[in-house]
Amino acid sequence: MSGQLKEVRSRIKSVTSTQQITKAMKMVSAAKLRRAQDSILQMRPYAQKLQEMLSNIVSSISSDMEMPLAEERAPERVLLIPITSDRGLCGAYNTNVIKLTRQTIAEKYNEQYNRGNVTIMPIGKKGYEYFSRYGYKVVDQYWTLFSNLNFDNVRAAAVYAQKAFLNKEFDRVEIVYSQFKNAATQRFVSEPYLPIPRVEKTEGSKNVDFIFEPSKETLITELMPKILNTQVYKAVLDANASEHGARMTAMDKASENANEMLRSLKISYNRARQAAITTELTEIVSGAAALQG
């Protein structure tokens, strides 16, 4: 009986220690989430308006004008950019990004994958480890971006994708990431990056007449790459906020589960202790009765 009590006490101590860790991690993630949330909420309207403007410009310019970054080609070679985290303990966050990447390959680029024409450029350690382990073609230059997250480092990854598209190393580029909604909700999406998507015209839609200053050629050469860099940075900020939100939620659930486990263990401990006391009393009474007899 004493061995059982010792085992339960040891488990209570272990769960209490784990709960302290999960509570501390929740507080750290909450602090990081506030900063990451501020960054993406400030960035998102700007990036969305730039993307809308870019798509409208591409759609309004006549097809005879050369726009290399908007050139539609048969998707023979594909680059996917999944954005995961560097660390775990964030629930199913990384699993969902990886799952969506594999699903995108299976549904849209299965033939290209079978021919070895699908390449993964992971951002984040977890994605890099997974796709490297399972034999995917991997670009291993930019998976460490979260160790020093800033616009210049993200721009380097965006420029690589743009140059590879212009050099016809890839015909299609997509970004797989999590759009931040709130601490408990993320929306996992696969967005086309290159070629620049055009706005589909519907019945009744009006043709937008743009006045270009400076010239169209200058805008295409200078403005397009800058907007595309901003789109990748927005996706990384979205993923960063989603990661901290997912980790905070996961640690909160872990702390609640530890509470339930502690409650159950304490009940077991009290029952075992009462049983031990009852057994000792029974032995004492039995011994006294035997002495009297």
Secondary structure, DSSP 8 states (H G I E B T S, - for coil): -HHHHHHHHHHHHHHHHHHHHHHHHHHHHHHHHHHHHHHHHHHHHHHHHHHHHHHHHHHHS-TTS--GGG-----SSEEEEEB--SS--STTHHHHHHHHHHHHHHHHSHHHHHTT-EEE--BSHHHHHHHHHTT-EE--SSTTGGGG--HHHHHHHHHHHHHHHHTTS-SEEEEEEEEEEETTEEEEEEEEEES-------TT--------SS-HHHHHHHHHHHHHHHHHHHHHHHHHHHHHHHHHHHHHHHHHHHHHHHHHHHHHHHHHHHHHHHHHHHHHHHHHHHHH-
